[in-house]
Amino acid sequence: MDKTKQEHFRPIIQKRVRDLQEQLSESAEDAKAISPDRGIGRLSRLDSMQMQQMTLDAQNRRKHEMQRLKEALTRIEKGAYGICQLCRNDIAVERLEYQPDVLTCVSCAGGRR
Protein backbone atom coordinates (compact mmCIF):
# COMPACT_ATOMS: atom_id res chain seq x y z
CA MET A 1 0.00 0.00 0.00
CA ASP A 2 1.41 3.37 -0.92
CA LYS A 3 2.12 6.10 1.65
CA THR A 4 -0.79 8.31 0.47
CA LYS A 5 -3.32 5.54 1.14
CA GLN A 6 -1.68 4.81 4.49
CA GLU A 7 -1.85 8.48 5.51
CA HIS A 8 -5.56 8.55 4.63
CA PHE A 9 -6.16 6.32 7.66
CA ARG A 10 -4.14 8.35 10.18
CA PRO A 11 -6.93 10.86 11.07
CA ILE A 12 -9.53 8.08 11.14
CA ILE A 13 -7.45 6.08 13.62
CA GLN A 14 -6.57 9.15 15.70
CA LYS A 15 -10.26 10.08 15.98
CA ARG A 16 -11.17 6.57 17.10
CA VAL A 17 -8.41 6.67 19.76
CA ARG A 18 -9.79 9.99 21.06
CA ASP A 19 -13.32 8.56 21.10
CA LEU A 20 -12.14 5.54 23.09
CA GLN A 21 -10.27 7.73 25.57
CA GLU A 22 -13.42 9.79 26.07
CA GLN A 23 -15.53 6.67 26.59
CA LEU A 24 -13.03 5.34 29.12
CA SER A 25 -13.06 8.55 31.12
CA GLU A 26 -16.88 8.70 31.04
CA SER A 27 -17.20 5.15 32.39
CA ALA A 28 -14.52 5.48 35.08
CA GLU A 29 -17.04 6.30 37.81
CA ASP A 30 -19.22 3.28 36.95
CA ALA A 31 -16.21 0.97 37.22
CA LYS A 32 -15.41 1.89 40.81
CA ALA A 33 -15.98 -0.74 43.49
CA ILE A 34 -19.32 -0.75 45.32
CA SER A 35 -18.75 0.18 48.94
CA PRO A 36 -20.08 -2.51 51.32
CA ASP A 37 -21.40 0.10 53.74
CA ARG A 38 -23.52 1.71 51.05
CA GLY A 39 -27.15 1.27 52.09
CA ILE A 40 -28.76 -0.64 49.25
CA GLY A 41 -30.70 -3.89 49.24
CA ARG A 42 -29.17 -7.27 48.48
CA LEU A 43 -30.61 -7.52 44.95
CA SER A 44 -29.67 -3.92 44.22
CA ARG A 45 -26.11 -4.64 45.37
CA LEU A 46 -25.92 -7.71 43.10
CA ASP A 47 -27.29 -5.65 40.21
CA SER A 48 -24.75 -2.92 40.92
CA MET A 49 -21.93 -5.44 41.04
CA GLN A 50 -23.06 -6.95 37.74
CA MET A 51 -23.22 -3.52 36.10
CA GLN A 52 -19.75 -2.73 37.46
CA GLN A 53 -18.37 -5.96 35.96
CA MET A 54 -19.96 -5.21 32.59
CA THR A 55 -18.40 -1.74 32.67
CA LEU A 56 -14.99 -3.20 33.53
CA ASP A 57 -15.27 -5.66 30.65
CA ALA A 58 -16.22 -2.87 28.24
CA GLN A 59 -13.31 -0.77 29.47
CA ASN A 60 -10.95 -3.69 28.96
CA ARG A 61 -12.16 -4.15 25.35
CA ARG A 62 -11.72 -0.41 24.70
CA LYS A 63 -8.19 -0.45 26.12
CA HIS A 64 -7.24 -3.39 23.90
CA GLU A 65 -8.73 -1.70 20.84
CA MET A 66 -6.90 1.52 21.67
CA GLN A 67 -3.62 -0.40 21.92
CA ARG A 68 -4.22 -2.05 18.54
CA LEU A 69 -5.01 1.35 17.00
CA LYS A 70 -1.83 2.86 18.43
CA GLU A 71 0.10 -0.03 16.92
CA ALA A 72 -1.60 0.73 13.58
CA LEU A 73 -0.36 4.33 13.84
CA THR A 74 3.14 2.98 14.40
CA ARG A 75 2.78 0.83 11.28
CA ILE A 76 1.80 3.96 9.33
CA GLU A 77 4.97 5.66 10.58
CA LYS A 78 7.05 2.68 9.45
CA GLY A 79 5.26 2.38 6.09
CA ALA A 80 3.96 -1.08 6.95
CA TYR A 81 0.27 -0.20 7.42
CA GLY A 82 -2.24 -2.01 5.23
CA ILE A 83 0.11 -4.88 4.45
CA CYS A 84 -0.94 -8.37 5.52
CA GLN A 85 1.46 -9.67 8.14
CA LEU A 86 1.14 -13.23 6.83
CA CYS A 87 1.24 -13.02 3.03
CA ARG A 88 2.68 -9.47 2.67
CA ASN A 89 -0.03 -8.48 0.14
CA ASP A 90 -2.07 -5.30 0.51
CA ILE A 91 -5.13 -5.49 2.74
CA ALA A 92 -8.29 -4.29 0.97
CA VAL A 93 -9.10 -0.65 1.69
CA GLU A 94 -12.71 -1.64 2.47
CA ARG A 95 -11.46 -4.00 5.19
CA LEU A 96 -9.26 -1.27 6.68
CA GLU A 97 -12.13 1.22 6.63
CA TYR A 98 -14.27 -1.23 8.58
CA GLN A 99 -11.52 -2.29 10.99
CA PRO A 100 -8.48 0.01 10.76
CA ASP A 101 -6.41 -2.04 13.22
CA VAL A 102 -6.63 -5.28 11.23
CA LEU A 103 -3.36 -7.13 10.61
CA THR A 104 -4.29 -9.62 7.88
CA CYS A 105 -6.08 -9.72 4.57
CA VAL A 106 -9.40 -11.56 4.24
CA SER A 107 -7.76 -14.64 2.71
CA CYS A 108 -5.27 -15.07 5.52
CA ALA A 109 -7.84 -14.24 8.20
CA GLY A 110 -10.07 -17.00 6.84
CA GLY A 111 -7.19 -19.47 6.78
CA ARG A 112 -7.34 -19.90 3.02
CA ARG A 113 -3.60 -19.50 2.57
Secondary structure, 3 states (H helix, E strand, C coil): CCHHHHHHHHHHHHHHHHHHHHHHHHHCHHHCCCCCCCCCCHHHHHHHHHHHHHHHHHHHHHHHHHHHHHHHHHHHHHCCCCECCCCCCECCHHHHHHCCCCCCCHHHHCCCC
